[in-house]
Amino acid sequence: MKKFAFNLLTLFVFASFVLAACGGAAPTETAAPAPAEATDAPAAATDAPAATEAPSMELEGALSIVAWAGYVERGETDPNYDWVTKFEEATGCMVSVKTAATSDEMVALMNEGGFDLVTASGDASNRLISGGRVQPIDISRIPSYDKIDPRLQNAPWHTVDGVHYGVPYSSGENILMYNTEVFGDQPPTSWNVVFEEMTLPDGQSNKGRIQAYDGPIYVADAALYLKSVRPELGITDPYALNRDQFNAAIELLRQQRTLINRYWHDAFIQMDDFTNEGVAASGSWPFQANLLKFGGAPIEKVVPVEGATGWADTTMLHVDSEHVNCAYAWMEHSLDPKVQGDLAAWFQNVPVRLDACDGNELLGADGCVNNGLNDFDKIQWWRTPTTDCGDGRMECVPYHEWVTNYIAVIGGR
């Protein structure tokens, strides 16, 4: 155990600023702005502003980005991971980054303004579009756009009525991470190990040994599980829940609360809990599972039979950006295969252009597979819940109710 503790500390130093998105990165030391109130309107923007037409193609010399921690690296944490310096040298666009800890914080910062780009997850991107905070993207100015995985090129969390509002940047899955010493030769295959009280293969209850993500979007994980085990609810989309379906998901989460060791959002604290606090299983990200396994911990990960939720992040351009040309230069740069491969190695995600999986020294031959490359069709990608159910009904529970109800669940109400 002491040897592993040393290895884990080494990993912490190596990746001290890397935090997964998928629902949020670890909180920054400064207080986050209050989350912006989510709109109940459908994701489609009304009276969307036209793409900004730059008066010239002259680069403006500066670029400000709101990003998840670890998404925009310049070698300050590890010199091997730097996709900013060469961009600045080539373009003269000096990059500044504002780290955001949650999707709600990203929405709040973009509402305040003063930024050019944001790396928005699917539970924020539709809010930014419907709120008019981002502008359409002219993909003819992004020569590498057609190199993006075709499954992401027109994804609904950044494309509305055929109009693109961003450039895909990264994707990842919310896997089930488990302790192999607990499960032995009976590895879990279902999310039931985190939702239902049971005796685990080591002969002990899972009560007090389970964790859950503390973001409201986690309601979708409960809904995805119910879709399989309670088909009479008629759940087809875990982000489009009518009142009965939503209430069932909340009730399942209340039941789960009796099992919970911690509601986690800090990747490093979760890794420590698996190492030192006896946590047996939890929803997690490939980042934690891969780093723990690399450090020698008895950890494995799986996408259960019910499937999983996941995050696909998009670089989006603020409607009032003052550095549009530098922003377009960055969006093209972000699709460079070396950048995509290095980001995948650093962040344990899947590149949005699949040729980046090959020949990247930092990523390695099996890096993309380890990060979930083959699980795409099993993933229900995050997006902002709205009253629009997507099938003509306007009766689905909007995001702001997900927020208030999940806060109540965590608070024991």
Phi, psi and omega per residue, in radians:
M1 nan -0.680 3.116
K2 -1.126 -0.696 3.113
K3 -1.071 -0.762 3.136
F4 -1.162 -0.660 3.115
A5 -1.025 -0.683 3.095
F6 -1.136 -0.755 3.132
N7 -1.093 -0.706 3.138
L8 -1.140 -0.697 3.088
L9 -1.079 -0.699 3.104
T10 -1.058 -0.744 3.116
L11 -1.113 -0.666 3.110
F12 -1.047 -0.761 3.134
V13 -1.125 -0.721 -3.105
F14 -1.109 -0.655 -3.013
A15 -2.176 0.671 -2.967
S16 -1.101 -0.399 -3.123
F17 -1.872 0.092 -3.092
V18 -1.560 2.159 3.123
L19 -2.446 2.451 -3.074
A20 -1.350 2.746 3.097
A21 -1.554 -1.329 3.126
C22 0.346 -0.360 3.040
G23 -2.909 -0.287 3.060
G24 2.677 2.643 3.048
A25 -1.594 3.068 3.099
A26 -1.128 2.609 -3.063
P27 -1.173 2.564 3.050
T28 -1.339 2.958 -3.102
E29 -1.299 -0.457 3.111
T30 -1.492 2.660 -3.114
A31 -1.155 2.371 3.136
A32 -1.346 2.574 3.043
P33 -1.092 2.739 3.096
A34 -1.091 2.400 -3.134
P35 -1.030 2.499 3.069
A36 -1.250 2.545 3.133
E37 -1.238 2.253 -3.105
A38 -1.259 2.521 3.076
T39 -1.403 2.585 3.061
D40 -1.607 -0.025 -3.086
A41 -1.282 2.773 3.056
P42 -1.038 2.841 -3.066
A43 -1.154 -0.483 -3.095
A44 -1.121 2.364 -3.130
A45 -1.410 2.510 3.038
T46 -1.856 2.432 -3.105
D47 0.895 0.792 -3.107
A48 -1.104 2.415 3.124
P49 -1.180 2.592 3.094
A50 -1.273 2.715 3.110
A51 -1.014 2.406 3.141
T52 -1.102 2.266 3.086
E53 -1.757 1.906 -3.091
A54 -1.158 2.427 3.139
P55 -1.123 -0.422 3.066
S56 -2.698 3.020 3.127
M57 -1.649 0.224 -3.142
E58 -1.194 2.283 3.136
L59 -1.296 2.416 -2.957
E60 -1.483 -0.211 3.060
G61 1.596 0.014 -3.130
A62 -2.663 2.755 3.138
L63 -2.764 2.238 3.116
S64 -2.040 2.328 -3.039
I65 -2.247 2.301 2.925
V66 -1.615 2.144 -2.997
A67 -2.533 2.728 2.935
W68 -1.119 2.581 3.092
A69 -1.009 2.332 3.123
G70 1.549 -0.090 -3.099
Y71 -1.442 -0.451 -3.096
V72 -2.222 1.584 -3.021
E73 -1.766 2.437 3.095
R74 -2.150 0.383 3.069
G75 1.482 0.128 -3.118
E76 -1.278 -0.546 3.104
T77 -1.512 -0.776 3.085
D78 -2.545 2.154 -3.070
P79 -1.093 -0.302 3.115
N80 -1.265 -0.323 -3.072
Y81 -1.989 1.689 -3.078
D82 -2.665 1.817 3.060
W83 -2.066 0.361 3.095
V84 -1.842 -0.778 -2.999
T85 -0.993 -0.858 -3.109
K86 -1.156 -0.593 3.077
F87 -1.094 -0.794 3.136
E88 -1.097 -0.720 -3.131
E89 -1.144 -0.659 -3.086
A90 -1.344 -0.539 -3.003
T91 -1.971 -0.396 -3.009
G92 1.344 0.065 3.097
C93 -1.495 1.876 -3.097
M94 -1.464 2.163 -2.970
V95 -1.629 2.278 2.959
S96 -2.086 2.501 -3.044
V97 -2.196 2.312 2.989
K98 -1.874 1.976 -3.136
T99 -1.357 2.303 3.072
A100 -1.975 2.517 -3.059
A101 -1.640 -0.383 -3.099
T102 -2.519 2.873 3.052
S103 -1.106 -0.674 3.128
D104 -1.094 -0.637 3.107
E105 -1.168 -0.666 3.095
M106 -1.063 -0.775 3.129
V107 -1.077 -0.751 -3.138
A108 -1.088 -0.753 -3.138
L109 -1.148 -0.706 3.115
M110 -1.206 -0.541 3.052
N111 -1.168 -0.631 3.101
E112 -1.164 -0.651 -3.137
G113 1.564 -3.127 3.141
G114 1.620 0.081 3.130
F115 -2.109 2.753 3.120
D116 -1.684 -0.801 -3.027
L117 -2.293 2.774 3.027
V118 -2.492 2.478 3.053
T119 -1.691 1.483 -2.950
A120 -1.602 2.343 2.993
S121 -1.352 2.913 -3.051
G122 -1.111 -0.365 3.099
D123 -1.478 0.029 3.061
A124 -2.091 -0.565 -2.991
S125 -1.067 -0.747 3.136
N126 -1.157 -0.575 3.076
R127 -1.146 -0.700 3.135
L128 -1.167 -0.626 3.117
I129 -1.206 -0.909 -3.079
S130 -1.168 -0.450 3.106
G131 -1.489 -0.009 3.109
G132 1.214 0.432 -3.102
R133 -1.584 -0.245 3.109
V134 -2.212 2.747 -3.070
Q135 -1.956 2.738 3.084
P136 -1.020 2.629 -3.123
I137 -1.822 2.333 3.031
D138 -1.523 1.687 -3.034
I139 -1.203 -0.213 3.058
S140 -1.175 -0.307 3.090
R141 -1.568 0.051 3.123
I142 -2.093 1.496 -3.042
P143 -0.976 -0.506 -3.082
S144 -1.555 0.104 -3.075
Y145 -1.014 -0.649 -3.106
D146 -1.290 -0.069 3.053
K147 -1.509 -0.196 -3.140
I148 -1.175 2.544 3.031
D149 -0.814 2.110 -3.088
P150 -0.957 -0.456 3.138
R151 -1.221 -0.280 -3.130
L152 -1.865 -0.286 -3.001
Q153 -1.046 -0.630 -3.101
N154 -2.123 0.542 -3.063
A155 -1.067 2.514 -3.020
P156 -1.213 -0.229 3.129
W157 -1.457 -0.066 3.029
H158 -2.443 0.056 3.141
T159 -2.208 2.149 -3.107
V160 -2.220 2.126 3.140
D161 0.914 0.693 3.096
G162 1.413 -0.003 -3.131
V163 -1.731 2.241 3.127
H164 -1.502 2.321 3.105
Y165 -2.035 0.337 3.119
G166 3.062 3.064 -3.141
V167 -2.099 2.115 3.111
P168 -0.924 2.468 -3.062
Y169 -2.205 -0.636 -3.027
S170 -2.876 2.678 3.027
S171 -2.557 2.698 3.135
G172 -2.825 2.917 -3.043
E173 -2.060 2.676 3.062
N174 -1.641 1.684 -3.022
I175 -1.572 2.901 2.977
L176 -1.607 1.991 3.098
M177 -1.718 2.390 -3.089
Y178 -2.522 2.762 3.138
N179 -1.558 2.065 -3.081
T180 -1.197 -0.408 3.089
E181 -1.248 -0.463 3.089
V182 -1.362 -0.746 -3.008
F183 -1.629 -0.328 3.067
G184 0.942 -2.212 -3.115
D185 -1.595 0.288 3.086
Q186 -2.167 1.129 -3.097
P187 -1.074 2.557 -3.134
P188 -1.182 2.531 3.088
T189 -2.149 -0.066 -3.079
S190 -2.348 2.718 3.036
W191 -1.250 -0.056 -3.130
N192 -1.046 -0.421 -3.114
V193 -1.170 -0.339 3.098
V194 -1.866 -0.172 -3.121
F195 -1.908 -0.438 -3.067
E196 -2.046 2.401 3.075
E197 -1.201 2.345 -3.100
M198 -2.816 2.892 3.010
T199 -1.586 2.212 -3.115
L200 -1.464 2.901 -3.087
P201 -0.997 -0.353 3.094
D202 -1.435 0.086 3.080
G203 1.553 -0.022 -3.124
Q204 -1.922 2.709 3.114
S205 -1.179 2.710 3.035
N206 -1.449 -0.061 -3.117
K207 -1.127 2.218 -3.108
G208 1.403 0.100 -3.090
R209 -2.184 0.293 -3.065
I210 -2.120 2.554 3.036
Q211 -2.167 2.819 3.071
A212 -2.480 2.648 3.130
Y213 -1.228 2.486 -3.032
D214 -1.687 0.294 3.079
G215 -1.679 2.543 -3.130
P216 -0.981 -0.464 -3.133
I217 -1.124 -0.240 3.119
Y218 -1.149 -0.306 3.043
V219 -0.957 -0.587 3.128
A220 -1.122 -0.569 3.099
D221 -1.121 -0.733 3.085
A222 -1.118 -0.733 -3.141
A223 -1.134 -0.667 3.129
L224 -1.108 -0.699 3.089
Y225 -1.143 -0.768 3.135
L226 -1.135 -0.548 3.093
K227 -0.957 -0.627 -3.108
S228 -1.496 -0.791 -2.989
V229 -1.564 -0.307 3.107
R230 -2.289 1.222 -3.079
P231 -1.060 -0.381 -3.137
E232 -1.124 -0.304 3.093
L233 -1.254 -0.380 3.103
G234 1.261 0.473 3.123
I235 -1.257 2.159 3.061
T236 -1.966 -0.459 -3.095
D237 -2.397 2.031 -3.071
P238 -1.181 -0.141 3.095
Y239 -1.820 -0.034 3.124
A240 -2.207 1.508 -3.031
L241 -1.973 2.233 3.005
N242 -1.305 3.134 -3.003
R243 -1.088 -0.764 -3.129
D244 -1.133 -0.714 3.131
Q245 -1.150 -0.739 3.124
F246 -1.109 -0.783 -3.138
N247 -1.076 -0.646 3.109
A248 -1.148 -0.692 3.110
A249 -1.134 -0.751 3.127
I250 -1.119 -0.700 3.120
E251 -1.120 -0.691 3.079
L252 -1.088 -0.689 3.130
L253 -1.196 -0.580 3.046
R254 -1.144 -0.704 3.082
Q255 -1.100 -0.734 -3.132
Q256 -1.103 -0.553 -3.067
R257 -0.985 -0.518 -3.130
T258 -1.218 -0.241 -3.132
L259 -1.731 -0.225 -2.866
I260 -1.320 2.297 2.976
N261 -1.471 -0.739 3.134
R262 -2.827 2.493 2.886
Y263 -1.538 2.030 -2.960
W264 -1.816 2.620 2.914
H265 -2.480 -0.253 3.142
D266 -1.686 2.015 -3.060
A267 -1.039 -0.682 -3.079
F268 -1.271 -0.628 3.068
I269 -1.139 -0.691 3.099
Q270 -1.100 -0.720 3.106
M271 -1.075 -0.707 3.112
D272 -1.147 -0.652 3.117
D273 -1.115 -0.700 3.093
F274 -1.180 -0.554 -3.101
T275 -1.396 -0.720 -2.937
N276 -2.101 -0.240 -3.021
E277 -1.974 0.164 3.035
G278 1.305 0.342 3.094
V279 -1.186 2.325 -3.058
A280 -1.719 -0.628 -3.059
A281 -2.780 2.631 3.114
S282 -2.946 2.677 2.853
G283 -1.117 2.484 -3.077
S284 -2.756 -2.902 3.092
W285 -2.112 2.721 3.070
P286 -0.954 -0.508 3.129
F287 -0.926 -0.961 -3.112
Q288 -1.145 -0.838 -3.061
A289 -1.096 -0.769 -3.117
N290 -1.172 -0.720 -3.139
L291 -1.169 -0.735 3.121
L292 -1.109 -0.791 3.135
K293 -1.106 -0.730 3.102
F294 -1.046 -0.604 -3.138
G295 -1.423 0.009 3.087
G296 1.734 0.082 -3.139
A297 -1.307 2.641 3.120
P298 -1.380 1.233 -3.015
I299 -2.185 2.442 2.970
E300 -2.383 2.973 3.137
K301 -2.441 2.726 -3.129
V302 -2.698 2.620 2.885
V303 -1.658 1.931 -3.048
P304 -1.110 3.001 -3.049
V305 -1.093 -0.446 -3.139
E306 -1.362 -0.108 -3.031
G307 1.573 -2.893 -3.099
A308 -2.707 2.819 2.969
T309 -1.531 2.942 3.139
G310 -2.866 2.976 -3.093
W311 -2.125 2.375 3.049
A312 -2.228 2.003 -2.978
D313 -1.732 2.542 -3.020
T314 -2.215 2.354 3.009
T315 -1.453 2.077 -3.021
M316 -2.127 2.550 -3.028
L317 -1.762 2.148 -3.127
H318 -1.059 2.499 -3.094
V319 -1.080 -0.481 -3.123
D320 -1.939 0.480 -3.140
S321 -0.955 2.352 3.100
E322 -1.684 -0.044 -3.082
H323 -2.328 1.010 -3.016
V324 -1.091 -0.740 -3.084
N325 -1.206 -0.696 3.043
C326 -1.120 -0.633 3.132
A327 -1.112 -0.767 3.109
Y328 -1.147 -0.651 3.089
A329 -1.075 -0.707 3.126
W330 -1.179 -0.737 -3.127
M331 -1.070 -0.670 3.045
E332 -1.173 -0.774 3.116
H333 -1.028 -0.647 -3.091
S334 -1.135 -0.317 3.136
L335 -1.667 0.015 3.067
D336 -1.017 2.341 -3.084
P337 -1.040 -0.580 3.101
K338 -1.180 -0.751 3.104
V339 -1.077 -0.814 -3.119
Q340 -1.091 -0.711 3.126
G341 -1.196 -0.729 3.129
D342 -1.148 -0.724 3.094
L343 -1.054 -0.741 3.141
A344 -1.110 -0.653 3.111
A345 -1.195 -0.685 -3.087
W346 -1.311 -0.703 -2.967
F347 -1.819 -0.089 -3.132
Q348 1.079 0.697 3.133
N349 -1.961 -3.090 3.080
V350 -1.847 2.248 3.129
P351 -1.066 2.653 3.100
V352 -1.469 -0.245 2.928
R353 -2.021 2.118 -2.905
L354 -1.291 -0.341 3.088
D355 -1.203 -0.236 3.067
A356 -1.213 -0.247 3.123
C357 -1.273 -0.283 -3.034
D358 -1.814 2.301 2.978
G359 1.343 0.271 3.103
N360 -1.660 2.049 -3.048
E361 -1.092 -0.683 -3.117
L362 -1.242 -0.609 -3.089
L363 -1.389 -0.660 -3.127
G364 1.423 2.915 -3.035
A365 -1.120 -0.607 -3.060
D366 -1.837 0.162 -3.034
G367 -1.025 -0.817 -3.089
C368 -1.172 -0.677 3.105
V369 -1.118 -0.757 3.113
N370 -1.075 -0.529 -3.105
N371 -1.543 -0.010 3.037
G372 1.904 0.366 -3.088
L373 -0.929 -0.702 -3.018
N374 -1.546 0.120 -3.060
D375 -1.808 0.135 -2.979
F376 -0.911 -0.817 -3.043
D377 -1.285 -0.150 3.103
K378 -1.608 -0.101 -2.957
I379 -1.747 2.339 2.981
Q380 -1.734 1.848 -2.963
W381 -1.316 2.394 3.134
W382 -0.920 2.446 2.895
R383 -2.720 2.868 -3.062
T384 -1.330 2.109 3.064
P385 -1.176 2.395 3.091
T386 -2.345 3.068 3.095
T387 -1.177 -0.380 3.130
D388 -1.345 1.990 -3.109
C389 -1.351 -0.152 3.109
G390 1.554 -0.032 -3.124
D391 -2.244 0.403 -3.138
G392 1.712 -0.310 3.105
R393 -1.468 2.522 3.111
M394 -2.084 0.905 -3.014
E395 -2.253 0.195 -3.119
C396 -1.446 2.714 -3.044
V397 -1.392 2.160 -3.067
P398 -1.369 2.918 -3.001
Y399 -1.043 -0.668 -3.060
H400 -1.091 -0.489 3.062
E401 -1.325 -0.533 3.002
W402 -1.043 -0.747 -3.110
V403 -1.089 -0.940 -3.050
T404 -1.142 -0.676 -3.123
N405 -1.255 -0.643 -3.135
Y406 -1.259 -0.635 3.036
I407 -1.029 -0.707 3.116
A408 -1.128 -0.714 3.116
V409 -1.039 -0.877 -3.118
I410 -1.073 -0.608 3.134
G411 -1.416 0.044 3.084
G412 1.430 0.365 -3.131
R413 -1.898 nan nan
